[in-house]
Amino acid sequence: MILSTPRFKYLKGLAAVLVIPLAVLIVAHCGLEALSRWAEAKPGYYLWRTDERLMLLSPAKFSRPGKGRLMIFGASETGEGFIDSVMKQKLPGLAVENMAIDGANFTDVLFQMEYLQSIYGPAAVPSDIVVGLTQRFVANIPIPKTRLFREAIDKYSPGITDSGPTARVARKGFVSAAASWLEFRLHQTERYRCAMEALWIELASAVSPEWTRKHDLRSLLIKAKTWSRARGTDSQIRALLTTLPHWRKTHAWKASDHRDAVEGEMKALIEFAKRYHSRLYFVNIPLLPVNKSMFAPGVYEDYLQVINAARGDAPLLDLGEFLPAADFSDAVHATGKGAARISVATAEFIQQHELGTQAVQ
């Protein structure tokens, strides 16, 4: 009989060798995924400390409808300039999620929007959108991390980006999408590790609350990474910024010389918000005064004039000079106190524009 032949026994043994590790992998993934979702649902745990470019690729966050959700987009200044819990407290009824990416530019945000509706469907698009603006972000001046987000989409997601004149995400074929799905699951080591740390913190807190508070374990899993950083002197800040190519370009970049490009990208975002009936708000992120003083004469004012003209009917909150130097942890990032102030000011600005009743016209 075929079932007793040596060839069948060999194939059966080979299948067992392949199936058992695969089953272990699936069980481990399901357990870690469940643990990660549990940690992400608890206030204060942020599982994407260095791999935040992958946040958008995790279906767990976007399986629920976007209605009643506010998402914040931008670069690291935006990511560390808003505190989700403060925004939620000031905007009851809205779930707030910060989707800012370290090193992002305006083109990246357009790809994020396109990815949301292309991969998860129009229902995943948030009802409220806040986009943090800075000069480098608007100018699309690259830094080493700028391409990482789009490269992550192409490598780890069921979609692939098109680098044409408009941001577009197309779906991969079945085999390519399945391979990307598996590679993404295998790559989530940081998210899973942070989830296990969150579980350990919860258990330690239950056993010894005083010891846990003394060692401030929860600070290891907060989004505002700058809370542990210390700003240097003005001369040190100047010396550092002059050595960074992207800041030298930013300080000299004149927005009016690139008006068409700026207006085109802001218009694309405004039209996206209209298409999906989202309320869109722009926020000009604060800048350390000594950093602002390094711009060529008139450049910063020119930038403000261009973005104000390009915003159309979308509300723009200018916080460029909102924070004193003491509320910055470096040249661009706010301290925890500064981030709380930005969050409150933005939430109040949103409330003033009749939150929940008006979309971008």
CORWOKA-V214654 format. One record per residue. N is the residue number from 1. SS is DSSP state (@ for helix, = for strand, . for the rest). PHI is phi as a letter, one per 20 degrees, with the letter a starting at -180 (999 if undefined). PSI is psi in whole degrees, -180 to 180 (NA if undefined). Layout:
n=N ss=SS phi=PHI psi=PSI
n=N ss=SS phi=PHI psi=PSI
This chain:
n=1 ss=. phi=999 psi=150
n=2 ss=@ phi=f psi=-36
n=3 ss=@ phi=f psi=-16
n=4 ss=@ phi=d psi=4
n=5 ss=. phi=f psi=153
n=6 ss=@ phi=g psi=-36
n=7 ss=@ phi=f psi=-42
n=8 ss=@ phi=f psi=-42
n=9 ss=@ phi=f psi=-38
n=10 ss=@ phi=f psi=-45
n=11 ss=@ phi=f psi=-38
n=12 ss=@ phi=f psi=-43
n=13 ss=@ phi=f psi=-40
n=14 ss=@ phi=f psi=-41
n=15 ss=@ phi=f psi=-41
n=16 ss=@ phi=f psi=-41
n=17 ss=@ phi=f psi=-35
n=18 ss=@ phi=e psi=-38
n=19 ss=@ phi=f psi=-40
n=20 ss=@ phi=f psi=-51
n=21 ss=@ phi=f psi=-37
n=22 ss=@ phi=f psi=-41
n=23 ss=@ phi=f psi=-41
n=24 ss=@ phi=f psi=-43
n=25 ss=@ phi=f psi=-43
n=26 ss=@ phi=f psi=-44
n=27 ss=@ phi=f psi=-44
n=28 ss=@ phi=f psi=-43
n=29 ss=@ phi=f psi=-46
n=30 ss=@ phi=f psi=-41
n=31 ss=@ phi=f psi=-45
n=32 ss=@ phi=f psi=-35
n=33 ss=@ phi=f psi=-43
n=34 ss=@ phi=f psi=-41
n=35 ss=@ phi=f psi=-41
n=36 ss=@ phi=f psi=-42
n=37 ss=@ phi=f psi=-37
n=38 ss=@ phi=f psi=-46
n=39 ss=@ phi=f psi=-41
n=40 ss=@ phi=f psi=-26
n=41 ss=@ phi=f psi=-16
n=42 ss=. phi=e psi=141
n=43 ss=. phi=f psi=137
n=44 ss=. phi=n psi=-10
n=45 ss=. phi=d psi=120
n=46 ss=. phi=d psi=117
n=47 ss=. phi=e psi=9
n=48 ss=. phi=c psi=55
n=49 ss=. phi=f psi=-39
n=50 ss=. phi=c psi=-5
n=51 ss=. phi=c psi=39
n=52 ss=@ phi=f psi=-17
n=53 ss=@ phi=f psi=-18
n=54 ss=@ phi=e psi=-5
n=55 ss=@ phi=g psi=-46
n=56 ss=@ phi=f psi=-20
n=57 ss=@ phi=e psi=-4
n=58 ss=. phi=e psi=109
n=59 ss=@ phi=g psi=-22
n=60 ss=@ phi=g psi=-35
n=61 ss=@ phi=f psi=-21
n=62 ss=. phi=c psi=16
n=63 ss=. phi=f psi=-18
n=64 ss=. phi=e psi=154
n=65 ss=. phi=f psi=152
n=66 ss=. phi=f psi=-14
n=67 ss=. phi=f psi=133
n=68 ss=. phi=n psi=14
n=69 ss== phi=c psi=137
n=70 ss== phi=d psi=125
n=71 ss== phi=d psi=138
n=72 ss== phi=d psi=128
n=73 ss== phi=c psi=150
n=74 ss=. phi=q psi=-162
n=75 ss=. phi=e psi=-168
n=76 ss=@ phi=f psi=-30
n=77 ss=@ phi=f psi=-34
n=78 ss=@ phi=f psi=-42
n=79 ss=@ phi=g psi=-38
n=80 ss=. phi=e psi=0
n=81 ss=. phi=e psi=-6
n=82 ss=. phi=c psi=142
n=83 ss=. phi=d psi=115
n=84 ss=@ phi=g psi=-45
n=85 ss=@ phi=f psi=-36
n=86 ss=@ phi=f psi=-43
n=87 ss=@ phi=f psi=-43
n=88 ss=@ phi=f psi=-41
n=89 ss=@ phi=f psi=-38
n=90 ss=@ phi=e psi=-19
n=91 ss=. phi=c psi=69
n=92 ss=. phi=g psi=140
n=93 ss=. phi=n psi=-10
n=94 ss=. phi=d psi=133
n=95 ss== phi=e psi=128
n=96 ss== phi=d psi=129
n=97 ss== phi=c psi=129
n=98 ss== phi=e psi=114
n=99 ss=. phi=d psi=18
n=100 ss=. phi=f psi=149
n=101 ss=. phi=c psi=132
n=102 ss=. phi=g psi=124
n=103 ss=. phi=n psi=3
n=104 ss=. phi=f psi=159
n=105 ss=. phi=c psi=-177
n=106 ss=@ phi=f psi=-39
n=107 ss=@ phi=f psi=-37
n=108 ss=@ phi=f psi=-41
n=109 ss=@ phi=f psi=-40
n=110 ss=@ phi=f psi=-38
n=111 ss=@ phi=f psi=-37
n=112 ss=@ phi=f psi=-45
n=113 ss=@ phi=f psi=-46
n=114 ss=@ phi=f psi=-38
n=115 ss=@ phi=f psi=-43
n=116 ss=@ phi=g psi=-51
n=117 ss=@ phi=e psi=-28
n=118 ss=@ phi=f psi=-41
n=119 ss=@ phi=e psi=-42
n=120 ss=@ phi=e psi=-13
n=121 ss=. phi=n psi=157
n=122 ss=@ phi=g psi=-30
n=123 ss=@ phi=f psi=-19
n=124 ss=@ phi=e psi=-15
n=125 ss=. phi=f psi=129
n=126 ss=. phi=f psi=152
n=127 ss=. phi=f psi=-22
n=128 ss== phi=c psi=134
n=129 ss== phi=c psi=129
n=130 ss== phi=d psi=129
n=131 ss== phi=d psi=119
n=132 ss== phi=e psi=129
n=133 ss== phi=d psi=138
n=134 ss=. phi=c psi=166
n=135 ss=@ phi=f psi=-48
n=136 ss=@ phi=f psi=-40
n=137 ss=@ phi=f psi=-50
n=138 ss=@ phi=f psi=-36
n=139 ss=@ phi=f psi=-10
n=140 ss=. phi=l psi=35
n=141 ss=. phi=f psi=121
n=142 ss=. phi=f psi=147
n=143 ss=. phi=c psi=169
n=144 ss=. phi=g psi=-27
n=145 ss=. phi=e psi=-4
n=146 ss=. phi=g psi=-40
n=147 ss=. phi=e psi=-8
n=148 ss=@ phi=f psi=-37
n=149 ss=@ phi=f psi=-50
n=150 ss=@ phi=f psi=-34
n=151 ss=@ phi=f psi=-35
n=152 ss=@ phi=f psi=-41
n=153 ss=@ phi=g psi=-51
n=154 ss=@ phi=f psi=-33
n=155 ss=@ phi=e psi=-42
n=156 ss=@ phi=d psi=-8
n=157 ss=. phi=d psi=168
n=158 ss=. phi=f psi=4
n=159 ss== phi=d psi=169
n=160 ss== phi=c psi=140
n=161 ss== phi=e psi=151
n=162 ss== phi=d psi=123
n=163 ss=. phi=e psi=29
n=164 ss=. phi=f psi=-165
n=165 ss=. phi=f psi=-21
n=166 ss=. phi=c psi=154
n=167 ss=. phi=f psi=124
n=168 ss== phi=b psi=137
n=169 ss== phi=c psi=122
n=170 ss== phi=d psi=152
n=171 ss== phi=f psi=142
n=172 ss=. phi=f psi=168
n=173 ss=. phi=f psi=168
n=174 ss=@ phi=g psi=-48
n=175 ss=@ phi=f psi=-46
n=176 ss=@ phi=f psi=-40
n=177 ss=@ phi=f psi=-40
n=178 ss=@ phi=f psi=-41
n=179 ss=@ phi=f psi=-41
n=180 ss=@ phi=f psi=-40
n=181 ss=@ phi=g psi=-47
n=182 ss=@ phi=f psi=-42
n=183 ss=@ phi=f psi=-36
n=184 ss=@ phi=f psi=-43
n=185 ss=@ phi=f psi=-39
n=186 ss=@ phi=f psi=-19
n=187 ss=@ phi=e psi=-11
n=188 ss=. phi=f psi=37
n=189 ss=@ phi=f psi=-39
n=190 ss=@ phi=f psi=-46
n=191 ss=@ phi=f psi=-45
n=192 ss=@ phi=f psi=-40
n=193 ss=@ phi=f psi=-43
n=194 ss=@ phi=f psi=-36
n=195 ss=@ phi=f psi=-40
n=196 ss=@ phi=f psi=-36
n=197 ss=@ phi=f psi=-41
n=198 ss=@ phi=f psi=-41
n=199 ss=@ phi=f psi=-42
n=200 ss=@ phi=f psi=-40
n=201 ss=@ phi=f psi=-43
n=202 ss=@ phi=f psi=-43
n=203 ss=@ phi=f psi=-42
n=204 ss=@ phi=f psi=-37
n=205 ss=@ phi=f psi=-36
n=206 ss=@ phi=f psi=-35
n=207 ss=@ phi=e psi=-45
n=208 ss=. phi=b psi=81
n=209 ss=@ phi=g psi=-40
n=210 ss=@ phi=f psi=-43
n=211 ss=@ phi=f psi=-40
n=212 ss=@ phi=f psi=-43
n=213 ss=@ phi=f psi=-38
n=214 ss=@ phi=f psi=-41
n=215 ss=@ phi=e psi=-2
n=216 ss=. phi=l psi=53
n=217 ss=@ phi=f psi=-33
n=218 ss=@ phi=f psi=-23
n=219 ss=@ phi=f psi=-17
n=220 ss=@ phi=f psi=-18
n=221 ss=@ phi=c psi=39
n=222 ss=. phi=d psi=157
n=223 ss=. phi=f psi=-39
n=224 ss=. phi=f psi=84
n=225 ss=@ phi=f psi=-28
n=226 ss=@ phi=f psi=-11
n=227 ss=@ phi=g psi=-23
n=228 ss=@ phi=e psi=4
n=229 ss=. phi=e psi=156
n=230 ss=. phi=c psi=132
n=231 ss=. phi=f psi=141
n=232 ss=. phi=e psi=-175
n=233 ss=. phi=f psi=166
n=234 ss=@ phi=g psi=-41
n=235 ss=@ phi=f psi=-37
n=236 ss=@ phi=f psi=-41
n=237 ss=@ phi=f psi=-46
n=238 ss=@ phi=g psi=-46
n=239 ss=@ phi=f psi=-40
n=240 ss=@ phi=f psi=-48
n=241 ss=@ phi=f psi=-32
n=242 ss=@ phi=f psi=-16
n=243 ss=@ phi=e psi=-10
n=244 ss=. phi=e psi=117
n=245 ss=@ phi=g psi=-39
n=246 ss=@ phi=f psi=-28
n=247 ss=@ phi=f psi=-34
n=248 ss=@ phi=f psi=-40
n=249 ss=@ phi=f psi=-41
n=250 ss=@ phi=f psi=-43
n=251 ss=@ phi=f psi=-22
n=252 ss=@ phi=d psi=-9
n=253 ss=. phi=f psi=125
n=254 ss=. phi=d psi=115
n=255 ss=@ phi=f psi=-36
n=256 ss=@ phi=f psi=-22
n=257 ss=@ phi=f psi=-13
n=258 ss=@ phi=c psi=31
n=259 ss=@ phi=g psi=-44
n=260 ss=@ phi=f psi=-42
n=261 ss=@ phi=f psi=-44
n=262 ss=@ phi=f psi=-48
n=263 ss=@ phi=f psi=-37
n=264 ss=@ phi=f psi=-43
n=265 ss=@ phi=f psi=-40
n=266 ss=@ phi=f psi=-37
n=267 ss=@ phi=f psi=-40
n=268 ss=@ phi=f psi=-39
n=269 ss=@ phi=f psi=-40
n=270 ss=@ phi=f psi=-42
n=271 ss=@ phi=f psi=-35
n=272 ss=@ phi=f psi=-46
n=273 ss=@ phi=f psi=-40
n=274 ss=@ phi=f psi=-43
n=275 ss=@ phi=f psi=-35
n=276 ss=. phi=d psi=15
n=277 ss=. phi=l psi=42
n=278 ss=. phi=e psi=149
n=279 ss== phi=e psi=126
n=280 ss== phi=d psi=133
n=281 ss== phi=c psi=132
n=282 ss== phi=e psi=140
n=283 ss== phi=c psi=120
n=284 ss== phi=f psi=114
n=285 ss=. phi=f psi=141
n=286 ss=. phi=g psi=154
n=287 ss=. phi=c psi=136
n=288 ss=. phi=g psi=130
n=289 ss=@ phi=g psi=-42
n=290 ss=@ phi=f psi=-31
n=291 ss=@ phi=f psi=-45
n=292 ss=@ phi=g psi=-34
n=293 ss=. phi=f psi=-13
n=294 ss=. phi=e psi=-5
n=295 ss=. phi=f psi=147
n=296 ss=. phi=f psi=150
n=297 ss=. phi=g psi=128
n=298 ss=. phi=n psi=-9
n=299 ss=@ phi=f psi=-45
n=300 ss=@ phi=f psi=-43
n=301 ss=@ phi=f psi=-37
n=302 ss=@ phi=f psi=-42
n=303 ss=@ phi=g psi=-46
n=304 ss=@ phi=f psi=-41
n=305 ss=@ phi=f psi=-41
n=306 ss=@ phi=f psi=-47
n=307 ss=@ phi=f psi=-32
n=308 ss=@ phi=f psi=-37
n=309 ss=@ phi=f psi=-32
n=310 ss=@ phi=e psi=-13
n=311 ss=. phi=f psi=-13
n=312 ss=. phi=m psi=-129
n=313 ss=. phi=e psi=-2
n=314 ss=. phi=f psi=130
n=315 ss== phi=f psi=142
n=316 ss== phi=c psi=123
n=317 ss== phi=d psi=116
n=318 ss== phi=e psi=107
n=319 ss=. phi=d psi=21
n=320 ss=. phi=g psi=-35
n=321 ss=. phi=d psi=26
n=322 ss=. phi=f psi=-35
n=323 ss=. phi=d psi=141
n=324 ss=. phi=f psi=166
n=325 ss=@ phi=g psi=-32
n=326 ss=@ phi=f psi=-19
n=327 ss=@ phi=e psi=16
n=328 ss== phi=d psi=141
n=329 ss=. phi=e psi=-15
n=330 ss=. phi=b psi=-154
n=331 ss=. phi=f psi=-23
n=332 ss=. phi=c psi=-21
n=333 ss=. phi=e psi=137
n=334 ss== phi=f psi=153
n=335 ss=. phi=f psi=177
n=336 ss=@ phi=g psi=-42
n=337 ss=@ phi=f psi=-44
n=338 ss=@ phi=f psi=-41
n=339 ss=@ phi=f psi=-38
n=340 ss=@ phi=f psi=-41
n=341 ss=@ phi=f psi=-43
n=342 ss=@ phi=f psi=-43
n=343 ss=@ phi=f psi=-45
n=344 ss=@ phi=f psi=-46
n=345 ss=@ phi=f psi=-40
n=346 ss=@ phi=f psi=-42
n=347 ss=@ phi=f psi=-42
n=348 ss=@ phi=f psi=-37
n=349 ss=@ phi=f psi=-42
n=350 ss=@ phi=f psi=-43
n=351 ss=@ phi=f psi=-37
n=352 ss=@ phi=f psi=-22
n=353 ss=. phi=d psi=33
n=354 ss=. phi=l psi=60
n=355 ss=. phi=g psi=133
n=356 ss=. phi=n psi=-3
n=357 ss=. phi=c psi=-23
n=358 ss=. phi=c psi=133
n=359 ss=. phi=d psi=170
n=360 ss=. phi=f psi=130
n=361 ss=. phi=e psi=NA
